[in-house]
Amino acid sequence: MERWLALELASTIRHDGDGGVADDLATVQGTTHWIQEQGDLLAGHIPAGELAADENLRLGIIELRQAVRALFARVVSPAPPSPADAHRLMTADQAMAHLNTAAAREPVAPQIDWPAEGVPTARLLSAENDPYVRLVAALARAAIDFLSGPQCTQLRSCTAPRCVRYFVKSHGRQEWCKPSCGNRARAARHYRRQRTAVDGGSAPS
């Protein structure tokens, strides 16, 4: 399954397995761990495997996540957004302004590489020395690329009980983010049908 950095960022808010919501960015240590896990997606932007977060960086990434999740909610509308933060979303204008500002904090220029025995490739050369600024800017650019790309049309909010994830629909009949959510949703439907049958059967005529 293809991974997108913007989706990975949004998914740092997730179901905790016990009926609640977990936040992978709740601590500096958790944020550092998450950054280092994204090393392959951040390759070419920043050496994420060597980067340790501090509190300011953690808060900056969380604010960027709020913007991304607000725009994800706009994408899936009129379907309901993730219930994890549906009651406290930024406005779309605020979210777009935040993404654009964060992306613009790192001046970059495209550079071409063309080996004698190969094909030309492009990379971005940064003029920013602060790795924290570069990281947040890279996350913002990834979100802009995702939201303006073709995969955005397949973005969905998982409707399984207790799930709070967004996901990209990979085939026409996909309703949930993963099989375990599908199993939980089908079990909940079966329970509701059983309850309806029992309540209907016991109702006075």
Secondary structure, DSSP 8 states (H G I E B T S, - for coil): ----HHHHHHTTEEE-SSSSEEETTSSHHHHHHHHHHTHHHHTTT--GGG----HHHHHHHHHHHHHHHHHHHHHHTTS---TTTTTS---HHHHHHHHHHHHHTS-EEEEEE--TTS--EEEEEE----HHHHHHHHHHHHHHHHHTSGGGGGEEE--STT---EEE--STT--SSSHHHHHHHHHHHHHHHHHHHHHHHHS--
